[in-house]
Amino acid sequence: MPAARKASARKGILAGGNWIIDQVKMIDVYPQREQLANITGATVTGTGGSPYNLLVNLAKLNAGIPLAAAGLVGKDAFGNLILEDCARHSIDTKLLKATSDAPTSYTDVMTETKGGNRTFFHNRGANALWDGSDLDFNKTRAMFFHLGYLLLLDELDGPDKKYGTKAARLLAAAQAAGLRTSIDAVSEDSDRFTKVIIPALQYTDYCFLNEVEAGKTTGFKIRQDDGSLDTVALRHAAGALLQMGVGELVVIHFPEGGFVRTRKGEDVLQSSLRIPAKDIVGAAGAGDAFCTGMLLGLHEEWDLANCLETAVCAACACLSDPSCTGGMKSLRSVQALAKKYKFRPRLEPEH
């Protein structure tokens, strides 16, 4: 097919969506309402949002592929910080525009010193205005277009008469130009998952969701009340997402590891690394780090087992730093974490 020939000549990743400055504050305990928590140490300013984390991580992995940014920041100090950071990491920002109509999006991340659990206070800012209408996919040589986070992009989450949502329309345009598409979503406590995510799946080649998001989109309860992972429900959810239209494969990630199911029926289940609690500084960005390792492998056409192992190693690297991308290192260093920590006991498939 012409699209396949077009795609084969393409290289690199164009990532669009949420551009956020994270201000990470380490706290001794998460307080009850009207109670006090102590902020310990200095505030860490870091990257936030799917495309920002993904592209900076790829740059730090020394992926050796073209990287390009798409989206909207404010004409302010945080916006300048993002543009300068992208330039420092050789990320093309021709499609990352600045506006005077809204501030650059930011998040105050409260990270508990013990265990790394985090709570987010988010200002949607300029991301809420971006609808992707400035993108001409025929003018990019990227192989992949990654869009995230669905459910946190007000304009793109909005309805479209033909495609269901504006995000679905944007993904369809990318596919029509010969790009391979991938999506990621944000976890929220709402009933919007089916309305926002399902329309996009028909125009998605690679779907990345965590177990909560996959469960809310498909109706399967993957995380049980006792905290355990139901691998039968996991498989059902992945199969349902493929039935909803995902073209190539579904990736569901969780603290215990990751799972891939392809349209051809191949299943791969990979456990995460056995990282001790003392080595976990913060869990912010671990999902994006996992996505980074997986997308790099898909771009380079590695086998799925290698993709998943690299993905869980990248997530592990992320845990070593309070920010979303501060822990990322070269690909060789990240993959070496498997020898340092070893994989957890295999998540045995259940039938």
C-alpha positions, 0 to 999 in steps of 0.5 A, a space after each residue: 500500500 502507498 501508506 506503508 511505503 510512505 511510512 517506511 521512508 519516515 523516521 523519528 517521533 513527533 509528539 504533541 499534547 500537554 506541555 507542563 512545568 512540574 514543580 515537585 515538592 517533597 513532603 513528609 506526609 500527605 495531610 488531612 484537610 486543614 492540617 499541615 505537611 512539611 516540605 523537605 528540601 528544595 523544590 525541583 522544577 522539571 518536565 511534565 506532560 506526555 510529549 515533553 517527558 517522552 521527547 526529553 527521555 528519548 534525547 537522554 536515551 541517546 535514541 539517535 532519531 529525529 525528535 519534534 514537538 507540537 503543542 502550545 505554551 504561554 508567552 511567559 517564563 515557563 514557556 521560555 524554559 520549555 523552549 530552551 530545554 527542547 533546544 538543549 535536547 535537540 528537539 525541533 520546536 517549529 510546531 510548538 507555538 506560544 500564545 498570549 491567551 493563556 499561561 504555560 501549564 504547570 503542576 504542583 506535585 506533592 511527593 511523599 518522601 516515604 514511598 514516592 506517592 504523589 498528588 497533583 495540583 494542575 493548571 491546564 493553561 495553554 494546553 486547554 486551547 491547543 486543537 492541533 489545527 496548525 499541524 500539516 502532517 504532510 510536512 513532517 518526516 516523522 514516522 510516529 505521531 504520539 498524542 497525550 494526554 487524552 482527557 487533559 486536552 480540553 479542545 481535542 477532547 471536545 466533540 467532532 461530528 464526523 470523528 467523535 472527538 477532535 483528537 480522533 480527527 487529528 489522529 486520522 489526519 496523521 494516519 492519512 499522511 502515512 504516520 503511525 499513531 500512538 496515544 496516552 491518557 491521564 488517570 482521572 476519577 470520571 466517567 469520560 473515558 468511553 466518550 473521549 478515548 473510544 473515538 480515538 482508538 479507531 485512528 490509533 496504531 499503538 494504545 498506551 494506558 495504565 491498568 486504571 485507564 484501561 479498566 475505565 475505558 473497557 469496563 473490566 476491573 483489572 485492579 481488584 479491591 485487595 490491590 492484586 492484579 487480575 491478569 484475566 481481566 487485563 487480557 480481556 481489557 486489551 482484547 476489548 481495546 483492539 476490538 474498539 479499533 486499535 490498529 496494531 497493539 495495546 500496551 497496558 502498564 502497571 507498577 508490577 510490569 507491563 502487558 502487550 497484546 497485538 492484533 495478531 493475537 500475540 501476548 507478552 507479559 513482563 514483570 517490573 524490576 525489583 527496586 528496593 524502597 530506599 532507591 525510589 525517590 519519586 514515581 512522577 513520570 514513570 508511566 511516560 518513561 515506560 512509554 518512552 522505552 516501548 515507543 523507541 523499541 517499536 520505532 526500531 522494530 525490536 521484538 516485543 519482549 525487548 521492547 517491554 524489558 526496556 520499558 520497565 527498565 526506563 520506568 525504573 530509571 525514572 523512579 530514582 529522581 523526584 522529577 519526571 525525566 531527571 532519572 533517565 540515562 543512556 539506553 545502555 545504562 537503563 537496560 543495565 538496570 535489569 542486571 542490577 535489580 533483577 526482574 520481579 517473579 514472573 506475572 504468570 499468565 492465567 487462563 
